[in-house]
Amino acid sequence: LMLFPPVGRLCFHLISNLWPEWEPNPQYRYGMVVPLLVAGLLLRRWLTYQGNPQGSSAANPWAVAWLAGLLAFLFLPTRLIEAATPEWRPIQWLMALETVGLTLYAIYLAGGKSWLRPAAFPVLFFLVAVPWPSPIEQPVIQGLSRMNASLVVEVMGILGVPAIPHGNVIEVSTGMVGINDACSGIRSFQSCLMIALFLGEYYLFTWRRRLLLLPIGFALALGFNLCRASLLTWIAGKKGVDAIAEYHDEAGFTIMLACTAVLWGVVWLMSRRKPAIAPVVKQTSDAGQSRQKENPLRLLKRFAVILFTWLVIVDVGVECWYRFREGQVKPGATLPVNFPVSDPTYQAIAATPEEHELLQFDSGEKGQWQEPDGSTWQGFYFNWLPGRVAGYLAKRHTPDICLTALGLKMVAGPKLEVMNVHGIDLPMRAYTFDTATGPLQVFQCHWEAGLGREDFTADESSRFNLIRGVWEGRGNQGQKVL
């Protein structure tokens, strides 16, 4: 109970940081149930535990204590940076490692190696809910999505439905089947890996059998997702692209349940063939137990008090820092966007429910028009009010990610040009993509309230101005994308 305030504070803050990533992102939505699964695995380990706590006995306990102290100290710079850029995934990973490491150290102090050994995997299991760093995630997901689209086209050929792949998008006679319609189910790849790891721990498998479950889960995820994407593409080819909306959610949910059931069946068969890991048993004499309980209990109380005090100091210090720095920031100019609605060629485009779900914008507008020189323009404007989710959603969807997913090849960009419109500096990034009908020019502006010209970068993933953002006390004051 004495560890609940500090460890609970760490876990609560980590979950609150990751929740804006879990909720709007279908790829990581399974993260919302991972904390419950961690609790279930810990409870199962506790029920199968047949030993006695040994205390914090180890070959070199001071080395472990120094490591825990380092993790606690790193929580201060992590919180400072996280308060300014909560969506930065390396910071999310650092915070997760600090929380997991300090939790394991608390378990080690309470019960020594005999408690740490069975509890280590359930606590580390939480890391499956932390989003992958973008340099790793993007190539893997985009590659798997393209492979999935190519396989769907082959299946359509067997079924007699003409289809052509364009990156992650499949063209059929009735239109284009996009990522959000069929191929987005590739997210089952990560959730199936999570399920494989969970079942391996639940059945107390050996490490070799747990590793065997990972390629099995991967194969099942790809196979069932191929079935889902093929079904939706076939429906689009026969009934039209709009018909996908009637089956999209049901197909995804059914395929996910089927994949989980099959994987669970495989695990059940494996559990019947060979015995699982025996429960941890460690017996000690009564005299040894009484000697061991005194010193660990004292260390545990000291650790809980010191850690909780440090967390309070960090939270209060970070709050005071940003209140002081943000109080000196001058309010930025507003940025109204007016589309050429008076142009007779202008056509407003309604935002789809899928776009609302994916982007979670507070207001938006889409339109299309033609210029006198014959060029056709499309405009997209999205606005996010101040809040933690705004920065993540505004910065994650850039032309180099979204348009290459459509099969377009980026041949130039991003090139930064700062434009001053009515006294407002706009960081306009220019891209050029190669298409079958000629070059496609894309101009994207991500405008954040409070940023000055010196903060603009050509590549939005650049973090060289990160320290400047912390120093200036720049929080998330609102985002706009044009």
C-alpha positions as CSV (number, residue, x, y, z in Angstrom):
1,L,0.0,0.0,0.0
2,M,2.8,2.4,0.7
3,L,4.0,2.1,-2.9
4,F,0.6,2.9,-4.4
5,P,1.0,6.7,-4.3
6,P,4.3,7.0,-6.1
7,V,3.9,4.0,-8.5
8,G,0.3,4.9,-9.1
9,R,1.3,8.5,-9.9
10,L,3.8,7.3,-12.4
11,C,1.4,4.8,-14.1
12,F,-1.4,7.4,-14.2
13,H,0.7,10.0,-15.9
14,L,2.1,7.5,-18.4
15,I,-1.4,6.4,-19.3
16,S,-2.7,9.9,-19.6
17,N,0.2,10.7,-21.9
18,L,-0.5,7.8,-24.2
19,W,-4.3,8.0,-24.2
20,P,-4.4,10.8,-26.8
21,E,-2.4,8.5,-29.1
22,W,-4.5,5.4,-28.3
23,E,-8.0,7.0,-28.7
24,P,-7.8,8.6,-32.2
25,N,-5.3,6.2,-33.7
26,P,-7.0,2.8,-34.8
27,Q,-3.5,1.3,-35.0
28,Y,-2.9,1.6,-31.3
29,R,-6.5,1.6,-29.9
30,Y,-5.8,-1.8,-28.4
31,G,-3.5,0.1,-25.9
32,M,-6.6,1.1,-23.9
33,V,-7.0,-2.5,-22.7
34,V,-3.3,-3.2,-22.1
35,P,-3.3,-1.8,-18.5
36,L,-6.1,-4.2,-17.6
37,L,-4.2,-7.1,-19.1
38,V,-1.1,-6.1,-17.1
39,A,-3.2,-6.2,-13.9
40,G,-4.7,-9.6,-14.9
41,L,-1.2,-11.1,-15.5
42,L,0.1,-9.8,-12.2
43,L,-2.9,-11.2,-10.4
44,R,-2.4,-14.6,-12.1
45,R,1.2,-14.6,-11.1
46,W,0.2,-13.8,-7.6
47,L,-2.3,-16.6,-7.4
48,T,0.2,-19.1,-8.7
49,Y,3.1,-17.9,-6.5
50,Q,4.1,-20.5,-3.9
51,G,7.1,-18.9,-2.3
52,N,8.1,-16.4,0.3
53,P,9.6,-12.9,-0.2
54,Q,13.4,-12.9,0.1
55,G,13.9,-9.1,0.4
56,S,16.3,-7.1,-1.7
57,S,19.1,-9.6,-1.9
58,A,21.2,-9.4,-5.0
59,A,24.8,-9.8,-6.0
60,N,25.2,-6.0,-6.2
61,P,22.2,-4.2,-4.7
62,W,23.9,-0.8,-4.9
63,A,24.1,-1.0,-8.7
64,V,20.4,-1.6,-8.9
65,A,19.8,1.3,-6.5
66,W,21.9,3.6,-8.6
67,L,20.0,2.6,-11.7
68,A,16.7,3.3,-10.0
69,G,18.0,6.7,-8.9
70,L,19.1,7.5,-12.4
71,L,15.6,6.6,-13.7
72,A,14.0,8.8,-11.1
73,F,16.4,11.7,-11.9
74,L,15.7,11.4,-15.6
75,F,12.0,11.9,-14.9
76,L,12.6,15.6,-14.4
77,P,14.0,16.4,-18.0
78,T,11.5,13.9,-19.4
79,R,8.6,15.8,-17.8
80,L,10.0,19.2,-19.0
81,I,10.2,18.0,-22.6
82,E,6.9,16.1,-22.4
83,A,5.0,19.1,-21.2
84,A,6.1,21.0,-24.4
85,T,5.9,18.1,-26.9
86,P,3.8,15.3,-25.4
87,E,3.4,13.7,-28.9
88,W,7.1,13.1,-29.4
89,R,7.5,9.3,-29.3
90,P,11.0,9.1,-28.0
91,I,9.8,11.0,-24.9
92,Q,6.9,8.5,-24.6
93,W,9.3,5.6,-24.7
94,L,11.6,7.3,-22.1
95,M,8.7,7.9,-19.8
96,A,7.5,4.3,-20.2
97,L,11.0,2.9,-19.4
98,E,11.3,5.1,-16.4
99,T,7.9,4.0,-15.1
100,V,8.5,0.3,-15.8
101,G,12.0,0.4,-14.3
102,L,10.9,2.1,-11.1
103,T,8.0,-0.3,-10.7
104,L,10.3,-3.3,-11.0
105,Y,12.6,-1.8,-8.5
106,A,9.8,-1.3,-6.0
107,I,8.8,-5.0,-6.5
108,Y,12.4,-6.0,-6.0
109,L,12.6,-4.1,-2.7
110,A,9.3,-5.7,-1.5
111,G,10.1,-9.3,-2.4
112,G,13.6,-9.6,-3.8
113,K,14.4,-11.8,-6.8
114,S,11.6,-14.3,-5.9
115,W,9.0,-11.6,-6.6
116,L,10.9,-9.8,-9.3
117,R,11.3,-12.9,-11.5
118,P,7.6,-13.7,-12.0
119,A,6.4,-10.0,-12.1
120,A,9.0,-8.8,-14.6
121,F,7.2,-10.0,-17.8
122,P,3.7,-8.7,-16.8
123,V,5.2,-5.2,-16.0
124,L,7.3,-5.2,-19.2
125,F,4.3,-6.3,-21.2
126,F,3.0,-2.7,-20.9
127,L,5.6,-1.6,-23.4
128,V,3.6,-3.2,-26.3
129,A,1.1,-0.3,-25.9
130,V,3.8,2.4,-26.5
131,P,3.7,3.6,-30.1
132,W,6.7,2.7,-32.2
133,P,9.1,5.4,-33.2
134,S,8.1,6.9,-36.6
135,P,11.4,5.9,-38.4
136,I,10.6,2.3,-37.5
137,E,6.8,2.4,-37.8
138,Q,6.4,4.1,-41.1
139,P,8.5,1.7,-43.3
140,V,7.1,-1.4,-41.6
141,I,3.4,-0.4,-41.8
142,Q,3.7,1.2,-45.3
143,G,5.6,-1.9,-46.6
144,L,3.0,-4.3,-45.1
145,S,0.1,-2.2,-46.4
146,R,1.5,-2.2,-50.0
147,M,2.1,-6.0,-49.8
148,N,-1.5,-6.4,-48.6
149,A,-2.8,-4.3,-51.4
150,S,-0.9,-6.3,-54.0
151,L,-2.2,-9.6,-52.6
152,V,-5.7,-8.3,-52.6
153,V,-5.4,-7.5,-56.3
154,E,-4.2,-11.1,-57.0
155,V,-7.3,-12.4,-55.1
156,M,-9.5,-10.1,-57.1
157,G,-8.1,-11.5,-60.3
158,I,-9.0,-15.0,-59.2
159,L,-12.5,-13.8,-58.3
160,G,-12.8,-12.0,-61.7
161,V,-12.9,-8.5,-60.3
162,P,-10.5,-6.1,-62.2
163,A,-8.3,-4.2,-59.7
164,I,-5.1,-2.2,-59.9
165,P,-2.9,-1.3,-56.8
166,H,-1.8,2.3,-56.2
167,G,0.4,2.1,-53.1
168,N,-2.0,1.4,-50.3
169,V,-5.0,2.1,-52.5
170,I,-6.8,-0.3,-54.8
171,E,-8.6,0.9,-57.9
172,V,-11.7,-1.0,-59.0
173,S,-14.3,-0.2,-61.7
174,T,-16.4,1.7,-59.2
175,G,-13.7,3.9,-57.7
176,M,-10.8,3.8,-55.3
177,V,-10.7,1.7,-52.2
178,G,-8.5,3.6,-49.8
179,I,-6.5,3.0,-46.6
180,N,-9.4,3.8,-44.3
181,D,-11.7,1.4,-46.2
182,A,-9.8,-1.9,-46.6
183,C,-6.1,-1.8,-46.0
184,S,-6.2,-0.1,-42.6
185,G,-6.7,-3.5,-41.1
186,I,-3.0,-4.0,-41.2
187,R,-3.1,-2.6,-37.7
188,S,-4.1,-6.1,-36.6
189,F,-0.4,-6.9,-37.0
190,Q,0.5,-5.1,-33.9
191,S,-2.5,-6.1,-31.9
192,C,-1.9,-9.8,-32.8
193,L,1.6,-9.5,-31.5
194,M,0.2,-8.1,-28.3
195,I,-2.2,-11.0,-28.0
196,A,0.5,-13.6,-28.7
197,L,2.7,-12.2,-25.9
198,F,-0.3,-12.1,-23.5
199,L,-1.3,-15.7,-24.1
200,G,2.3,-16.9,-23.8
201,E,2.5,-15.3,-20.4
202,Y,-1.1,-16.4,-19.3
203,Y,-0.3,-20.0,-20.1
204,L,3.2,-19.6,-18.5
205,F,5.0,-20.9,-21.7
206,T,8.7,-21.3,-21.9
207,W,10.6,-18.6,-23.8
208,R,11.1,-20.8,-26.9
209,R,7.4,-21.4,-27.2
210,R,6.6,-17.7,-26.7
211,L,9.0,-16.8,-29.5
212,L,7.2,-19.4,-31.7
213,L,3.9,-17.6,-31.1
214,L,5.2,-14.3,-32.6
215,P,5.5,-15.5,-36.2
216,I,2.3,-17.5,-35.8
217,G,0.5,-14.3,-34.7
218,F,2.1,-12.4,-37.5
219,A,1.0,-14.9,-40.1
220,L,-2.6,-15.0,-38.7
221,A,-2.7,-11.2,-38.8
222,L,-1.7,-11.0,-42.4
223,G,-3.9,-13.9,-43.4
224,F,-7.1,-12.5,-41.8
225,N,-6.4,-9.0,-42.9
226,L,-6.1,-10.3,-46.5
227,C,-9.5,-11.9,-46.1
228,R,-11.0,-8.7,-44.7
229,A,-9.5,-6.4,-47.4
230,S,-10.4,-8.8,-50.2
231,L,-14.0,-9.0,-48.9
232,L,-14.4,-5.2,-48.8
233,T,-12.7,-4.7,-52.2
234,W,-15.0,-7.3,-53.7
235,I,-18.0,-5.5,-52.2
236,A,-16.7,-2.2,-53.7
237,G,-16.2,-3.8,-57.1
238,K,-19.8,-5.2,-57.1
239,K,-21.8,-2.7,-55.2
240,G,-19.8,0.5,-55.3
241,V,-17.2,2.1,-53.0
242,D,-20.0,3.6,-50.9
243,A,-21.2,0.2,-50.0
244,I,-18.1,-0.5,-47.9
245,A,-19.4,1.7,-45.1
246,E,-22.2,-0.9,-44.4
247,Y,-19.6,-3.6,-43.7
248,H,-16.4,-1.9,-42.7
249,D,-16.7,-1.9,-38.9
250,E,-18.4,-5.3,-38.8
251,A,-15.8,-6.9,-41.0
252,G,-12.9,-5.5,-39.0
253,F,-14.5,-6.6,-35.6
254,T,-15.3,-10.1,-36.9
255,I,-11.8,-10.6,-38.4
256,M,-10.2,-9.4,-35.1
257,L,-12.3,-11.9,-33.1
258,A,-11.6,-14.7,-35.5
259,C,-7.9,-14.0,-35.4
260,T,-7.9,-14.0,-31.6
261,A,-9.9,-17.2,-31.4
262,V,-7.6,-19.1,-33.8
263,L,-4.5,-17.9,-32.0
264,W,-6.0,-18.8,-28.7
265,G,-6.8,-22.3,-30.1
266,V,-3.2,-22.7,-31.2
267,V,-2.0,-21.7,-27.7
268,W,-4.4,-24.2,-26.1
269,L,-3.1,-27.0,-28.3
270,M,0.4,-26.1,-27.5
271,S,-0.4,-26.1,-23.8
272,R,-1.7,-29.6,-24.0
273,R,1.4,-31.0,-25.6
274,K,4.0,-30.0,-23.1
275,P,3.9,-28.7,-19.5
276,A,4.2,-25.0,-19.0
277,I,6.6,-23.3,-16.6
278,A,6.1,-24.4,-13.1
279,P,5.0,-21.8,-10.5
280,V,7.9,-20.1,-8.7
281,V,8.6,-21.8,-5.4
282,K,11.0,-20.5,-2.9
283,Q,10.9,-21.6,0.7
284,T,12.8,-20.1,3.5
285,S,12.9,-20.9,7.2
286,D,10.8,-18.9,9.7
287,A,13.9,-17.4,11.3
288,G,15.2,-16.4,7.9
289,Q,11.9,-14.8,7.0
290,S,11.8,-12.7,10.2
291,R,15.4,-11.4,9.6
292,Q,14.6,-10.6,6.0
293,K,11.4,-8.6,6.6
294,E,12.9,-5.9,8.8
295,N,15.5,-4.4,6.5
296,P,13.5,-4.6,3.2
297,L,10.5,-3.0,4.9
298,R,12.6,-0.1,6.1
299,L,14.1,0.3,2.6
300,L,10.7,0.1,1.0
301,K,9.3,2.8,3.2
302,R,12.3,5.0,2.5
303,F,12.0,4.4,-1.2
304,A,8.3,5.2,-1.3
305,V,8.7,8.4,0.6
306,I,11.7,9.6,-1.4
307,L,10.1,8.8,-4.7
308,F,6.7,10.4,-3.9
309,T,8.5,13.5,-2.6
310,W,10.6,13.7,-5.8
311,L,7.6,13.3,-8.0
312,V,5.8,16.1,-6.2
313,I,8.8,18.3,-6.6
314,V,9.1,17.5,-10.3
315,D,5.4,18.2,-11.0
316,V,5.3,21.4,-9.0
317,G,8.6,22.6,-10.6
318,V,7.4,21.8,-14.2
319,E,4.1,23.6,-13.6
320,C,5.8,26.6,-12.1
321,W,8.3,26.8,-15.0
322,Y,5.7,26.8,-17.7
323,R,3.4,29.1,-15.9
324,F,6.3,31.6,-15.5
325,R,7.5,31.2,-19.1
326,E,4.1,31.2,-20.8
327,G,3.1,34.3,-18.9
328,Q,5.8,36.1,-20.8
329,V,4.7,34.8,-24.2
330,K,2.7,37.4,-26.2
331,P,-0.5,36.1,-27.7
332,G,-0.1,35.1,-31.3
333,A,-2.2,36.5,-34.2
334,T,-5.3,34.6,-35.3
335,L,-5.3,32.9,-38.6
336,P,-8.6,32.9,-40.4
337,V,-8.7,31.0,-43.7
338,N,-11.2,32.1,-46.4
339,F,-11.7,29.8,-49.4
340,P,-12.7,31.4,-52.7
341,V,-16.4,30.6,-52.2
342,S,-17.4,33.4,-54.6
343,D,-15.6,31.7,-57.5
344,P,-18.2,30.1,-59.8
345,T,-16.0,27.0,-60.1
346,Y,-15.7,26.5,-56.3
347,Q,-17.2,23.3,-54.9
348,A,-17.3,22.6,-51.2
349,I,-16.4,19.0,-50.2
350,A,-17.9,17.6,-47.0
351,A,-15.6,15.9,-44.5
352,T,-16.2,12.2,-44.1
353,P,-16.9,10.6,-40.7
354,E,-13.6,8.6,-41.2
355,E,-11.7,11.9,-41.4
356,H,-13.3,13.2,-38.3
357,E,-12.5,10.0,-36.4
358,L,-8.9,9.9,-37.7
359,L,-8.0,13.6,-37.3
360,Q,-10.3,14.7,-34.4
361,F,-10.2,18.3,-35.7
362,D,-12.4,20.9,-34.0
363,S,-13.3,22.6,-37.3
364,G,-12.4,22.1,-40.9
365,E,-13.2,23.0,-44.5
366,K,-12.5,21.3,-47.9
367,G,-13.0,22.7,-51.4
368,Q,-12.0,22.5,-55.0
369,W,-11.8,25.2,-57.7
370,Q,-10.1,26.1,-61.0
371,E,-7.8,29.1,-61.7
372,P,-8.0,31.1,-65.0
373,D,-4.8,29.3,-66.2
374,G,-6.6,26.0,-66.2
375,S,-5.0,24.5,-63.1
376,T,-7.2,22.7,-60.6
377,W,-6.7,23.3,-56.9
378,Q,-7.9,21.4,-53.9
379,G,-7.8,23.0,-50.4
380,F,-7.9,21.4,-47.0
381,Y,-8.1,23.4,-43.8
382,F,-8.2,21.9,-40.3
383,N,-8.1,23.6,-36.9
384,W,-7.4,22.1,-33.5
385,L,-8.1,24.0,-30.3
386,P,-5.4,24.1,-27.6
387,G,-5.0,20.6,-26.1
388,R,-2.6,17.7,-25.9
389,V,-4.1,15.8,-28.8
390,A,-3.8,18.7,-31.2
391,G,0.0,18.6,-31.7
392,Y,0.0,14.8,-32.3
393,L,-2.7,14.9,-34.9
394,A,-1.5,18.0,-36.7
395,K,2.0,16.8,-37.1
396,R,1.5,13.1,-37.9
397,H,-0.3,13.6,-41.2
398,T,2.1,15.3,-43.6
399,P,2.2,15.0,-47.5
400,D,5.4,12.9,-47.5
401,I,3.5,10.3,-45.4
402,C,0.0,10.4,-46.6
403,L,0.5,10.9,-50.4
404,T,3.3,8.3,-50.7
405,A,0.8,5.9,-49.1
406,L,-1.4,6.5,-52.1
407,G,1.4,5.2,-54.4
408,L,2.7,8.7,-55.4
409,K,6.5,9.2,-55.6
410,M,7.9,12.3,-54.0
411,V,10.5,13.8,-56.3
412,A,11.2,17.1,-54.5
413,G,10.6,18.6,-51.1
414,P,10.0,19.6,-48.5
415,K,11.2,23.1,-49.3
416,L,10.4,25.8,-46.7
417,E,9.2,29.2,-47.8
418,V,8.0,31.7,-45.2
419,M,5.2,33.7,-46.6
420,N,3.9,36.9,-44.9
421,V,0.1,37.3,-45.4
422,H,-1.6,40.3,-43.8
423,G,1.3,40.5,-41.3
424,I,1.3,36.8,-40.3
425,D,4.3,34.6,-41.1
426,L,3.3,31.3,-42.6
427,P,5.7,28.4,-42.9
428,M,4.7,27.0,-46.3
429,R,6.4,23.7,-47.3
430,A,6.4,22.8,-51.0
431,Y,6.4,19.2,-52.3
432,T,6.4,17.8,-55.8
433,F,5.0,14.3,-56.5
434,D,5.1,12.3,-59.8
435,T,1.8,11.0,-61.1
436,A,0.6,9.3,-64.3
437,T,-0.9,12.6,-65.5
438,G,2.1,14.8,-64.6
439,P,3.6,16.5,-61.6
440,L,1.4,17.3,-58.6
441,Q,2.4,20.3,-56.6
442,V,1.5,20.3,-52.8
443,F,1.9,23.2,-50.5
444,Q,1.3,22.5,-46.8
445,C,1.3,25.0,-43.9
446,H,1.4,23.8,-40.3
447,W,0.8,26.9,-38.2
448,E,1.1,26.7,-34.4
449,A,0.1,29.7,-32.2
450,G,3.0,31.4,-30.5
451,L,5.7,30.2,-32.9
452,G,8.0,32.8,-34.5
453,R,9.9,32.8,-37.8
454,E,13.0,31.5,-36.1
455,D,11.1,28.3,-35.1
456,F,10.1,27.2,-38.6
457,T,11.8,24.1,-40.0
458,A,11.6,22.5,-43.4
459,D,11.1,19.0,-41.9
460,E,8.5,18.9,-39.2
461,S,10.2,15.9,-37.7
462,S,13.2,18.0,-37.0
463,R,13.8,18.5,-33.3
464,F,16.8,20.9,-33.2
465,N,14.5,23.6,-31.7
466,L,13.2,21.3,-29.0
467,I,15.3,22.9,-26.2
468,R,14.1,26.3,-27.4
469,G,10.5,25.2,-27.0
470,V,11.1,24.1,-23.5
471,W,13.0,27.3,-22.7
472,E,10.3,29.5,-24.1
473,G,7.6,27.6,-22.2
474,R,5.9,26.8,-25.4
475,G,2.9,24.7,-24.7
476,N,0.2,23.5,-27.1
477,Q,-1.7,26.7,-27.8
478,G,-3.5,25.5,-30.9
479,Q,-2.7,24.1,-34.3
480,K,-3.9,24.8,-37.8
481,V,-3.1,22.9,-41.0
482,L,-3.7,24.3,-44.5
